[in-house]
Amino acid sequence: MHLRSLYLTHYKNYQELEVDFSPRLNCLVGSNGVGKTNILDAIYYLSMCKSYLNPVDSQNIHYNEEFSVLQGHFERHARNETIYCSIHRNKKKRIKRNKKDYQKLSEHIGLLPVVMISPLDSNLIAGGSEERRKYMDRVISQFDKDYLDKLIRYNRALSQRNKLLKEFARSGYFDTESIDIWDEQMIQLGNSIHQKRRAFTDELVPVFQNYYDAISEQKENVGLEYKSQLHEQDFRQGLTRALEKDRVLQHSTMGVHKDDLVLTIDGHPIKKAGSQGQQKTFLVALKLAQFDFIQKVKNMPPILLLDDIFDKFDQQRVHQIIHLVSDEHFGQIFITDTSEQRLRSLLEGRQPDYKIYRVEAGGKLAEPSDEL
């Protein structure tokens, strides 16, 4: 699978853009702030129906314009796929596949798998547990529509249960049967979500550790552990035990919405013990393991988007990453960087099929240089 061409109108800093891509490696070079990352974000949007960088759709429309259009022509399993997206201020966005509207955006998730590695990924380490749960959810949802459906329904039931707890606290009246209705839904849906998250992490961890060892040349030992209240106790019993506490706090304290991933280096939290280079190595290894996992499940390589990955890395780790992604195991790749010379020196002799695009101020792309 690969993206053959991209067309943008009024998307972020691009008034209009039309560009064809190589099926293997595409390098976007230019100064900071010229819009290299926005091209990667547009590709991600066409796959996931939302921006990786800004979830508020109206803020992705170019300045004072009223709408934005994104269109991509993909090749998937030897068939052409045209994905069209229109975003209007104060209106619902539209996603079309081959000129046919989706009734639900969730129907599109997973059709065109993508993995993005971005400086924003540092939130997985620096942020709270919600960031790491969202990471698991984004990955699993790309290959398991049943998981996405159950996650949406679980969050709806959780919201209703929390609303009830607040109402009970306000009114002084408590109705066990009303709580039980939402408990039953959370138990059924939550147990399934827990099982799928556990299966996902069990398979992801050894691949992640192998990638980390390859990039760091086995200089550190890293760990990734799925943490859940449901590991230790039955969901129904946990909800019963937590009910009085929930009534006081006016929100639900038991369930898969409290799950987390524990990230460690040499037995210590990487948030505190890892250097910037080690933390970034951790994140790159995690995303490459995610790539392998999705490729295995979907039986095709996701599009790999590498945004500004060379910062904070020593030269050896940079070379190791380029060596890994140059393998035929990977499909179409997009890389952004500020230095064309650095990219050329890294890719020389490794990847025969690549294009370099110079991104200029004002959202313009120069003609790609000759392939080497």
C-alpha positions as a printed Julia matrix, in Angstrom:
372×3 Matrix{Float64}:
   0.0    0.0    0.0
   1.19   3.51  -0.75
   0.04   7.08  -1.35
   0.5    8.02  -5.02
  -0.55  11.68  -4.81
  -1.86  14.27  -2.36
  -4.04  17.3   -2.98
  -4.68  20.0   -0.36
  -6.8   23.14  -0.39
  -6.71  25.59   2.55
  -5.2   23.0    4.88
  -3.1   24.64   7.6
  -0.45  26.77   5.87
  -1.2   25.38   2.39
  -3.53  27.43   0.18
  -3.17  24.79  -2.5
  -0.85  21.85  -2.99
  -0.72  18.95  -5.44
   2.19  16.51  -5.31
   3.09  12.98  -6.46
   5.15  10.68  -4.25
   7.58   7.79  -4.53
   6.14   4.42  -3.45
   9.17   3.94  -1.16
  10.91   6.9    0.46
   9.96  10.58   0.4
  12.08  13.21   2.15
  10.69  16.67   2.92
  13.44  19.19   3.69
  13.25  22.84   4.65
  13.55  25.3    7.5
  11.47  25.01  10.64
   7.95  26.37  10.29
   7.56  26.06   6.51
   5.0   23.22   6.66
   6.91  19.94   6.34
   5.05  18.42   9.29
   1.68  19.59   7.93
   2.09  17.33   4.89
   2.66  14.33   7.15
  -0.31  15.4    9.23
  -2.52  15.55   6.12
  -1.52  11.97   5.26
  -2.35  10.9    8.8
  -5.7   12.7    8.57
  -6.69  10.82   5.43
  -5.99   7.56   7.25
  -7.4    8.3   10.72
 -10.06  10.96   9.99
  -8.37  13.45  12.29
  -5.19  15.43  12.71
  -2.32  13.95  14.69
  -1.31  17.43  15.82
  -4.57  19.29  16.48
  -7.88  17.52  17.2
  -9.9   20.75  16.68
 -10.85  20.53  13.0
 -11.64  24.21  12.54
  -8.1   25.1   13.61
  -6.7   23.05  10.72
  -8.38  25.3    8.15
  -6.05  27.86   6.57
  -6.34  31.19   8.4
  -9.58  33.01   7.47
 -10.85  30.48   4.95
 -14.2   28.77   5.48
 -13.26  25.25   4.43
 -10.44  22.84   3.82
 -10.14  19.89   1.42
  -7.76  16.94   1.57
  -7.63  14.26  -1.11
  -5.31  11.31  -1.48
  -4.94   8.75  -4.26
  -3.72   5.48  -2.77
  -2.81   2.09  -4.17
  -3.98  -0.72  -1.89
  -3.8   -4.4   -2.77
  -3.27  -3.42  -6.44
  -6.47  -1.34  -6.43
  -6.85   2.44  -6.57
  -8.46   4.14  -3.58
  -9.41   7.82  -3.55
 -10.05   9.32  -0.12
 -11.65  12.76   0.05
 -12.17  14.85   3.16
 -13.84  18.24   3.49
 -13.79  20.33   6.66
 -16.11  23.33   7.02
 -16.37  25.71   9.93
 -19.42  24.94  12.09
 -20.31  21.91   9.98
 -19.74  18.19  10.22
 -16.73  17.0    8.23
 -17.25  14.58   5.33
 -15.07  11.62   4.42
 -15.57   9.83   1.11
 -14.05   6.64  -0.23
 -14.17   6.48  -4.02
 -16.86   9.21  -4.05
 -19.06   7.36  -1.54
 -19.74   8.96   1.85
 -19.06   7.06   5.03
 -22.03   6.84   7.36
 -19.69   6.49  10.33
 -16.08   7.64  10.37
 -15.14   4.53  12.36
 -15.83   2.5    9.19
 -12.75   4.09   7.6
 -10.29   3.51  10.45
  -7.88   0.71   9.52
  -8.42   0.82   5.76
  -5.15   2.72   5.27
  -2.95   1.94   8.28
  -0.39   4.54   9.28
   2.27   4.96  11.97
   3.55   8.43  12.85
   6.64   9.21  14.91
   6.55  12.82  16.07
   8.06  15.09  18.74
   4.55  15.11  20.23
   5.08  11.45  21.18
   7.09  12.69  24.16
   3.68  13.08  25.84
   3.58   9.28  26.11
   6.42   9.56  28.61
   5.86  13.0   30.14
   2.06  12.94  30.18
  -0.46  11.13  32.32
  -2.0    7.69  31.92
  -4.67   9.02  29.55
  -2.0    9.62  26.88
  -0.82   6.02  27.08
  -4.37   4.63  27.0
  -5.06   6.72  23.9
  -1.94   5.24  22.33
  -3.18   1.69  22.88
  -6.63   2.62  21.62
  -5.32   4.25  18.43
  -3.26   1.21  17.52
  -5.82  -1.49  18.32
  -8.61   0.46  16.61
  -6.71   0.37  13.31
  -7.15  -3.39  13.02
 -10.09  -4.19  15.3
 -13.38  -2.4   14.58
 -15.14  -4.37  17.32
 -12.65  -2.93  19.83
 -13.34   0.62  18.66
 -17.1    0.07  18.87
 -16.85  -1.34  22.4
 -14.51   1.44  23.48
 -17.0    4.08  22.29
 -19.86   2.31  24.1
 -17.78   1.85  27.27
 -16.92   5.55  27.41
 -20.58   6.41  26.9
 -21.63   4.13  29.77
 -18.84   5.55  31.96
 -20.02   9.09  31.22
 -23.6    8.19  32.16
 -22.49   6.51  35.39
 -20.45   9.56  36.38
 -23.39  11.8   35.55
 -25.59   9.72  37.85
 -23.06   9.91  40.7
 -23.03  13.71  40.43
 -26.82  13.83  40.34
 -27.07  11.59  43.41
 -24.66  13.85  45.29
 -26.66  16.93  44.32
 -30.08  15.51  45.16
 -29.18  13.38  48.19
 -31.1   10.49  46.61
 -29.43   7.19  45.63
 -30.83   4.52  43.33
 -28.85   1.26  43.14
 -30.79  -0.06  40.14
 -29.87   2.97  38.03
 -26.18   2.47  38.79
 -26.48  -1.28  38.07
 -27.66  -0.59  34.52
 -24.41   1.21  33.67
 -22.31  -1.2   35.73
 -23.52  -4.12  33.61
 -22.55  -2.36  30.4
 -19.16  -1.32  31.74
 -18.41  -4.85  32.95
 -19.28  -6.54  29.66
 -17.48  -4.0   27.5
 -14.58  -3.39  29.89
 -13.65  -7.06  30.21
 -13.39  -7.34  26.42
 -11.31  -4.15  26.18
  -8.99  -5.44  28.91
  -8.45  -8.77  27.15
  -7.61  -7.09  23.85
  -5.24  -4.58  25.44
  -3.45  -7.4   27.24
  -3.12  -9.48  24.06
  -1.81  -6.43  22.2
   0.86  -5.57  24.78
   1.9   -9.2   25.23
   2.74  -9.36  21.53
   4.17  -5.83  21.3
   6.67  -5.96  24.18
   9.26  -8.44  22.83
   9.3   -6.74  19.4
   9.71  -3.34  21.07
  12.63  -4.61  23.15
  14.32  -6.02  20.04
  14.04  -2.69  18.24
  15.39  -0.81  21.24
  18.37  -3.17  21.45
  19.05  -2.7   17.72
  19.0    1.11  17.93
  20.93   1.41  21.22
  23.24  -1.54  20.48
  22.06  -3.12  23.75
  23.39  -0.33  25.95
  20.3   -0.22  28.2
  17.5   -2.5   29.37
  13.98  -1.2   28.84
  10.59  -2.37  30.02
   6.98  -1.89  28.93
   4.21  -3.25  31.15
   0.43  -3.06  30.85
  -1.08  -2.04  34.19
  -4.78  -2.58  34.93
  -7.01  -2.92  37.97
  -8.58  -5.89  36.19
  -5.33  -7.85  36.47
  -5.9   -8.28  40.18
  -9.65  -8.35  40.7
 -12.97  -9.14  39.08
 -14.54  -6.07  37.5
 -17.93  -6.57  39.14
 -16.42  -7.03  42.6
 -14.19  -4.02  42.05
 -17.14  -1.8   41.17
 -19.02  -2.98  44.27
 -16.06  -2.3   46.55
 -15.47   1.13  45.04
 -19.07   2.32  45.11
 -18.95   4.26  48.38
 -15.7    5.93  47.33
 -17.24   6.73  43.94
 -20.24   8.37  45.62
 -17.95  10.62  47.64
 -15.7   11.52  44.7
 -18.64  11.68  42.23
 -16.82   9.73  39.54
 -15.94   6.11  38.77
 -12.58   4.96  40.16
 -12.68   1.34  38.95
 -12.36   0.19  35.36
 -10.27   0.08  32.2
 -10.41   3.88  31.99
  -7.74   3.75  34.7
  -5.36   1.49  32.74
  -1.78   2.57  32.09
   1.5    1.52  30.5
   4.54   1.45  32.8
   7.67   2.58  30.91
  11.07   1.81  32.45
  14.79   1.89  31.72
  17.17  -0.24  33.79
  14.3   -0.83  36.22
  13.5    2.86  36.8
  10.75   5.1   35.34
  12.1    6.4   32.05
  10.38   9.73  32.7
  12.86  10.37  35.52
  15.84   8.14  34.74
  16.12   8.38  30.94
  18.1   10.99  29.03
  16.44  12.8   26.11
  18.19  10.47  23.68
  17.12   7.37  25.61
  13.53   8.58  25.84
  13.43   9.26  22.12
  14.98   5.85  21.4
  12.25   4.32  23.56
   9.53   6.07  21.56
  11.0    5.21  18.16
  11.37   1.55  19.16
   7.78   1.53  20.42
   6.46   2.95  17.15
   8.5    0.55  15.02
   7.1   -2.33  17.08
   3.65  -0.88  16.45
   4.46  -0.9   12.72
   5.36  -4.61  12.86
   2.23  -5.45  14.82
  -0.11  -3.67  12.38
   1.67  -5.13   9.36
   1.23  -8.64  10.74
  -2.46  -8.16  11.47
  -3.38  -6.25   8.29
  -1.03  -8.22   6.01
   0.37  -5.0    4.52
   2.89  -2.43   5.72
   1.45   0.8    7.14
   2.66   4.13   5.79
   5.47   5.28   8.1
   5.69   9.0    8.9
   8.95  10.11  10.56
   8.78  13.73  11.68
  12.0   15.37  12.9
  13.35  12.11  14.32
  17.05  12.98  14.22
  16.99  15.62  16.96
  18.44  14.48  20.33
  20.1   11.42  18.76
  23.79  10.72  18.51
  25.09   9.84  15.05
  25.26   6.11  15.74
  21.59   5.88  16.7
  20.6    7.89  13.65
  22.47   5.46  11.41
  20.86   2.49  13.16
  17.36   3.89  12.61
  18.01   4.6    8.92
  19.48   1.1    8.55
  16.33  -0.42  10.07
  13.77   1.5    8.0
  15.74   1.03   4.76
  14.96  -2.67   4.92
  12.43  -4.02   2.42
  10.31  -5.0    5.41
   9.08  -1.39   5.43
   6.84   0.07   2.74
   6.29   3.74   1.96
   8.11   6.15   4.27
   8.0    9.93   4.7
  10.82  11.73   6.54
  11.1   15.41   7.43
  14.39  17.14   8.19
  15.97  20.58   8.05
  19.1   19.37   6.22
  19.07  17.92   2.7
  22.79  17.23   2.94
  22.35  15.17   6.11
  19.6   13.08   4.52
  21.6   12.43   1.38
  24.64  11.32   3.37
  22.51   9.01   5.52
  20.71   7.46   2.57
  23.67   7.09   0.25
  24.09   3.44  -0.69
  21.1    2.34   1.38
  17.95   3.27  -0.47
  17.96   3.49  -4.28
  14.37   4.68  -4.69
  13.79   7.99  -2.97
  12.77  11.56  -3.69
  13.71  14.74  -1.88
  11.21  17.61  -1.86
  12.24  21.11  -0.8
   9.48  22.74   1.23
   9.62  26.53   1.04
   8.04  29.37   3.0
   4.44  30.06   2.11
   3.53  26.4    1.76
   5.28  25.73  -1.55
   7.1   22.6   -2.71
   9.96  22.81  -5.17
  10.19  20.16  -7.84
  11.79  16.99  -6.4
  15.46  16.61  -7.05
  16.77  13.76  -9.19
  16.54  10.34  -7.65
  19.9    8.81  -6.71
